[in-house]
Amino acid sequence: MAGPSLETIQHMWITTLVIYAVVLVVVAVLLTLVLHAARKVRSGVSTIWTIGQQVASNTIHIALLDTTNHLAGEILTSARGIVGATATMGGHAAQCPGCPDCVLGAGTTR
């Protein structure tokens, strides 16, 4: 029994090298695509991180709005009291012929 001929062995080597070259090119292309996708993901993550920090910076003071709302409520209550007192004084002044002297203590009271 004779082994494979020199021509057959050479043909097998060439076929194997061609297959190796094709596989190598395919792997290189796939790795290049993976690298490109990874760079795009990193860029997107970086953009998201930057925008997230900007949002956090812009919204950090929202918690202070609770204090502002309470203070505004107190101011509104005080303003209502002032409006009520002013209306009472206006009503008194409209009916009292001695005003403003009666308020200052120089005239008669109602």
ROSE-4610 file (N, C-alpha, C; in Angstrom, 1 decimal, always signed):
// ROSE-4610
residu = [M/M/M/A/A/A/G/G/G/P/P/P/S/S/S/L/L/L/E/E/E/T/T/T/I/I/I/Q/Q/Q/H/H/H/M/M/M/W/W/W/I/I/I/T/T/T/T/T/T/L/L/L/V/V/V/I/I/I/Y/Y/Y/A/A/A/V/V/V/V/V/V/L/L/L/V/V/V/V/V/V/V/V/V/A/A/A/V/V/V/L/L/L/L/L/L/T/T/T/L/L/L/V/V/V/L/L/L/H/H/H/A/A/A/A/A/A/R/R/R/K/K/K/V/V/V/R/R/R/S/S/S/G/G/G/V/V/V/S/S/S/T/T/T/I/I/I/W/W/W/T/T/T/I/I/I/G/G/G/Q/Q/Q/Q/Q/Q/V/V/V/A/A/A/S/S/S/N/N/N/T/T/T/I/I/I/H/H/H/I/I/I/A/A/A/L/L/L/L/L/L/D/D/D/T/T/T/T/T/T/N/N/N/H/H/H/L/L/L/A/A/A/G/G/G/E/E/E/I/I/I/L/L/L/T/T/T/S/S/S/A/A/A/R/R/R/G/G/G/I/I/I/V/V/V/G/G/G/A/A/A/T/T/T/A/A/A/T/T/T/M/M/M/G/G/G/G/G/G/H/H/H/A/A/A/A/A/A/Q/Q/Q/C/C/C/P/P/P/G/G/G/C/C/C/P/P/P/D/D/D/C/C/C/V/V/V/L/L/L/G/G/G/A/A/A/G/G/G/T/T/T/T/T/T/R/R/R]
num = [1/1/1/2/2/2/3/3/3/4/4/4/5/5/5/6/6/6/7/7/7/8/8/8/9/9/9/10/10/10/11/11/11/12/12/12/13/13/13/14/14/14/15/15/15/16/16/16/17/17/17/18/18/18/19/19/19/20/20/20/21/21/21/22/22/22/23/23/23/24/24/24/25/25/25/26/26/26/27/27/27/28/28/28/29/29/29/30/30/30/31/31/31/32/32/32/33/33/33/34/34/34/35/35/35/36/36/36/37/37/37/38/38/38/39/39/39/40/40/40/41/41/41/42/42/42/43/43/43/44/44/44/45/45/45/46/46/46/47/47/47/48/48/48/49/49/49/50/50/50/51/51/51/52/52/52/53/53/53/54/54/54/55/55/55/56/56/56/57/57/57/58/58/58/59/59/59/60/60/60/61/61/61/62/62/62/63/63/63/64/64/64/65/65/65/66/66/66/67/67/67/68/68/68/69/69/69/70/70/70/71/71/71/72/72/72/73/73/73/74/74/74/75/75/75/76/76/76/77/77/77/78/78/78/79/79/79/80/80/80/81/81/81/82/82/82/83/83/83/84/84/84/85/85/85/86/86/86/87/87/87/88/88/88/89/89/89/90/90/90/91/91/91/92/92/92/93/93/93/94/94/94/95/95/95/96/96/96/97/97/97/98/98/98/99/99/99/100/100/100/101/101/101/102/102/102/103/103/103/104/104/104/105/105/105/106/106/106/107/107/107/108/108/108/109/109/109/110/110/110]
x = [+0.8/+0.0/+0.9/+0.6/+1.4/+0.7/+1.4/+0.9/+0.4/-0.1/-0.5/+0.6/+0.3/+1.3/+1.7/+2.9/+3.4/+2.5/+1.9/+0.9/-0.3/-0.8/-2.0/-1.6/-0.5/+0.0/+0.1/+0.6/+0.8/-0.6/-1.5/-2.9/-3.6/-3.4/-4.0/-3.4/-2.1/-1.5/-2.0/-2.2/-2.7/-4.1/-4.9/-6.3/-6.4/-5.6/-5.6/-5.2/-4.2/-3.7/-4.8/-5.5/-6.6/-7.7/-8.1/-9.1/-8.7/-7.4/-6.9/-6.9/-6.6/-6.6/-8.0/-8.9/-10.3/-10.8/-10.6/-11.0/-10.3/-9.1/-8.3/-9.0/-9.3/-9.9/-11.3/-12.1/-13.4/-13.3/-12.4/-12.2/-11.7/-10.8/-10.3/-11.5/-12.3/-13.5/-14.4/-14.7/-15.6/-15.0/-13.8/-13.1/-13.1/-12.9/-13.0/-14.4/-15.4/-16.8/-17.1/-16.6/-16.8/-16.1/-14.9/-14.2/-14.9/-15.4/-16.2/-17.5/-18.2/-19.4/-19.0/-18.0/-17.5/-17.2/-16.6/-16.3/-17.5/-18.5/-19.8/-20.5/-20.5/-21.1/-20.4/-19.1/-18.3/-18.7/-18.8/-19.1/-20.5/-21.5/-22.8/-22.9/-22.2/-22.2/-21.6/-20.5/-19.9/-20.9/-21.6/-22.6/-23.7/-24.2/-25.2/-24.7/-23.5/-22.9/-22.8/-22.3/-22.2/-23.6/-24.6/-25.9/-26.5/-26.3/-26.8/-26.2/-24.9/-24.3/-24.9/-25.2/-25.8/-27.2/-28.0/-29.3/-29.2/-28.3/-28.2/-27.8/-26.9/-26.5/-27.7/-28.5/-29.6/-30.8/-30.9/-32.0/-31.7/-30.4/-30.0/-30.8/-31.2/-31.8/-33.4/-33.9/-35.4/-35.8/-35.0/-35.4/-35.6/-35.0/-35.2/-36.5/-37.2/-38.5/-39.5/-39.3/-40.2/-40.2/-38.9/-38.8/-39.4/-39.1/-39.7/-41.2/-41.8/-43.3/-43.8/-43.1/-43.6/-43.5/-42.3/-42.2/-43.2/-43.5/-44.5/-45.8/-46.1/-47.4/-47.5/-46.4/-46.4/-46.5/-45.9/-46.0/-47.4/-48.1/-49.4/-50.4/-50.1/-50.9/-50.7/-49.5/-49.2/-49.9/-49.8/-50.4/-51.9/-52.5/-54.0/-54.3/-53.5/-53.7/-53.5/-52.5/-52.3/-53.5/-54.0/-55.1/-56.4/-56.6/-57.7/-57.6/-56.4/-56.2/-56.4/-55.9/-56.0/-57.5/-58.2/-59.6/-60.4/-60.0/-60.6/-60.3/-59.1/-58.7/-59.4/-59.5/-60.2/-61.7/-62.3/-63.7/-63.9/-63.0/-63.0/-62.9/-61.9/-61.6/-62.8/-63.5/-64.6/-65.8/-65.9/-67.0/-66.7/-65.4/-65.0/-64.6/-65.4/-65.1/-63.8/-63.3/-62.1/-60.8/-60.9/-59.6/-58.8/-57.6/-56.7/-56.3/-56.8/-56.5/-56.9/-58.0/-58.5/-57.5/-56.9/-55.9/-54.7/-54.3/-53.1/-53.3/-54.5/-54.7/-55.1/-55.2/-55.5/-57.0/-57.8/-59.2/-60.1/-61.3/-62.3/-62.3/-62.6/-62.7/-64.1/-64.4/-65.8/-66.6]
y = [-1.2/+0.0/+1.3/+2.1/+3.3/+4.4/+5.4/+6.5/+7.6/+8.7/+9.7/+10.3/+10.7/+11.2/+12.6/+13.0/+14.4/+15.4/+15.2/+16.2/+16.3/+15.2/+15.2/+15.9/+15.7/+16.4/+17.9/+18.2/+19.7/+20.3/+19.6/+20.1/+20.3/+19.3/+19.4/+20.6/+20.8/+22.0/+23.3/+23.4/+24.6/+24.9/+23.8/+23.9/+24.3/+23.7/+24.1/+25.5/+26.0/+27.4/+28.4/+28.0/+28.9/+29.0/+27.8/+27.8/+28.6/+28.5/+29.2/+30.7/+31.1/+32.5/+33.1/+32.3/+32.8/+32.9/+31.9/+32.0/+33.2/+33.4/+34.5/+35.9/+36.0/+37.3/+37.4/+36.4/+36.5/+36.8/+36.2/+36.6/+38.0/+38.5/+39.8/+40.8/+40.5/+41.4/+41.4/+40.2/+40.2/+40.9/+40.7/+41.5/+43.0/+43.4/+44.8/+45.3/+44.6/+45.0/+45.1/+44.1/+44.1/+45.3/+45.6/+46.7/+48.0/+48.1/+49.3/+49.5/+48.4/+48.4/+48.8/+48.2/+48.6/+50.0/+50.6/+52.0/+52.9/+52.5/+53.2/+53.1/+51.9/+51.7/+52.6/+52.6/+53.5/+54.9/+55.4/+56.7/+57.1/+56.1/+56.3/+56.4/+55.5/+55.5/+56.8/+57.2/+58.5/+59.7/+59.7/+60.8/+60.7/+59.4/+59.3/+59.7/+59.4/+59.7/+61.3/+61.9/+63.4/+64.0/+63.6/+64.2/+63.9/+62.7/+62.4/+63.3/+63.6/+64.5/+65.9/+66.3/+67.7/+67.7/+66.6/+66.6/+66.6/+65.9/+65.9/+67.2/+67.9/+69.2/+70.2/+70.1/+71.0/+70.7/+69.5/+69.1/+69.0/+69.3/+69.1/+70.0/+71.1/+72.1/+71.9/+70.9/+70.7/+70.4/+69.7/+69.4/+70.7/+71.8/+73.0/+73.6/+73.2/+73.7/+73.4/+72.3/+72.0/+73.1/+73.6/+74.7/+75.9/+76.2/+77.4/+77.4/+76.2/+76.1/+76.4/+75.9/+76.2/+77.7/+78.3/+79.7/+80.5/+80.1/+80.9/+80.7/+79.6/+79.4/+80.3/+80.5/+81.4/+82.8/+83.2/+84.5/+84.8/+83.8/+84.0/+84.2/+83.4/+83.6/+85.0/+85.4/+86.8/+87.8/+87.7/+88.6/+88.7/+87.5/+87.5/+88.3/+88.1/+88.9/+90.4/+90.7/+92.2/+92.7/+92.0/+92.4/+92.6/+91.6/+91.7/+92.9/+93.1/+94.3/+95.6/+95.7/+96.9/+97.1/+96.1/+96.2/+96.7/+96.2/+96.7/+98.1/+98.5/+99.9/+100.8/+100.3/+101.1/+101.3/+100.2/+100.3/+101.3/+101.2/+102.1/+103.6/+103.8/+105.1/+105.7/+104.8/+105.3/+105.7/+105.1/+105.4/+106.4/+106.6/+107.4/+108.9/+109.9/+111.2/+111.8/+111.1/+111.7/+111.0/+110.1/+109.5/+110.4/+110.4/+109.4/+109.8/+110.9/+111.3/+110.3/+109.6/+108.6/+107.4/+107.1/+106.0/+106.4/+107.6/+108.1/+108.5/+108.4/+108.7/+110.1/+111.0/+112.4/+112.7/+111.8/+112.1/+111.1/+111.0/+110.1/+108.8/+107.7/+106.4/+106.1/+105.2/+105.0/+104.3]
z = [+0.0/+0.0/+0.0/-0.9/-1.1/-0.4/+0.1/+0.8/-0.2/+0.2/-0.7/-1.5/-2.6/-3.5/-3.1/-3.6/-3.2/-3.7/-4.8/-5.4/-4.5/-3.9/-3.0/-1.7/-1.2/+0.0/-0.2/-1.3/-1.7/-1.8/-2.5/-2.7/-1.3/-0.4/+1.0/+1.7/+1.6/+2.3/+1.7/+0.5/-0.2/+0.3/+0.3/+0.7/+2.1/+3.0/+4.4/+4.6/+3.9/+4.0/+3.5/+2.5/+2.0/+3.0/+3.6/+4.6/+5.8/+6.2/+7.3/+7.0/+5.8/+5.4/+5.4/+5.0/+4.9/+6.4/+7.2/+8.6/+9.3/+9.0/+9.6/+9.2/+7.9/+7.5/+8.1/+8.2/+8.8/+10.3/+11.0/+12.4/+12.6/+11.7/+11.8/+11.6/+10.6/+10.3/+11.5/+12.1/+13.2/+14.4/+14.7/+15.8/+15.6/+14.3/+14.0/+14.3/+13.9/+14.1/+15.6/+16.4/+17.8/+18.5/+18.0/+18.5/+18.2/+17.0/+16.6/+17.5/+17.7/+18.5/+19.9/+20.5/+21.8/+22.0/+21.0/+21.0/+21.0/+20.2/+20.1/+21.5/+22.1/+23.4/+24.4/+24.4/+25.4/+25.2/+23.9/+23.7/+24.2/+23.9/+24.4/+25.9/+26.6/+28.0/+28.6/+27.9/+28.3/+28.2/+27.1/+26.9/+27.9/+28.2/+29.2/+30.6/+30.9/+32.2/+32.3/+31.3/+31.3/+31.5/+30.7/+30.8/+32.1/+32.7/+34.0/+35.1/+35.0/+35.9/+35.8/+34.5/+34.3/+34.9/+34.7/+35.3/+36.8/+37.4/+38.8/+39.3/+38.6/+39.0/+38.9/+37.9/+37.7/+38.7/+39.2/+40.1/+41.5/+41.9/+43.3/+44.3/+43.8/+44.7/+44.7/+44.1/+44.1/+45.5/+46.3/+47.7/+48.5/+48.1/+48.8/+48.6/+47.5/+47.2/+48.3/+49.0/+50.2/+51.2/+51.5/+52.5/+51.9/+50.6/+50.0/+50.0/+49.8/+49.8/+51.2/+52.2/+53.6/+53.9/+53.5/+53.8/+53.0/+51.7/+50.9/+51.6/+52.2/+52.9/+54.1/+54.8/+56.0/+55.5/+54.4/+53.9/+53.5/+52.8/+52.4/+53.6/+54.7/+55.9/+56.5/+56.5/+57.1/+56.2/+54.9/+53.9/+54.1/+54.3/+54.6/+55.9/+56.9/+58.1/+57.9/+57.1/+56.9/+56.1/+55.1/+54.3/+55.2/+56.1/+57.0/+58.0/+58.5/+59.4/+58.6/+57.4/+56.6/+56.3/+56.0/+55.7/+56.9/+58.1/+59.3/+59.6/+59.4/+59.6/+58.6/+57.3/+56.3/+56.7/+57.2/+57.6/+58.7/+59.7/+60.8/+60.4/+59.5/+59.0/+58.2/+57.5/+56.8/+57.6/+58.8/+59.7/+60.8/+61.1/+62.2/+61.7/+62.2/+61.8/+62.4/+63.4/+64.1/+63.6/+62.7/+62.2/+61.4/+61.4/+62.0/+63.5/+64.0/+65.3/+66.4/+66.2/+67.2/+67.2/+66.1/+66.0/+66.7/+66.6/+67.2/+68.7/+69.2/+70.6/+70.9/+69.9/+70.2/+70.1/+69.5/+69.4/+70.2/+69.8/+70.5/+69.7/+70.4/+69.8/+69.5/+68.7/+68.3/+69.3]
